[in-house]
């Protein structure tokens, strides 16, 4: 589980946005791990709507500290039906 708060700047002040996600993942084949995640984001505009979504994809560990992933994402609510394809590079910093 992941949760957080974000302060979003608005034309007349700020809005506090809540974020939460529940991912599941499992090592599948060597360095390859599929994942599935349900996420929630409260509105990011004063007249906006909350967003609930789902994403799924694959993570590949290049090294112990470097991973790449590809995913497909969609929202599940009628107010903001969106789709996205994404790819990321993650680096583990520190010890």
Secondary structure, DSSP 8 states (H G I E B T S, - for coil): -EEEEEEEEETTEEEEEEEEEEEEEEEEETTEEEEEEEEEE--SSTT---EEEEEEEEEEESSSSEEEEEEEEEE-STTS--EEEEEEEEE----
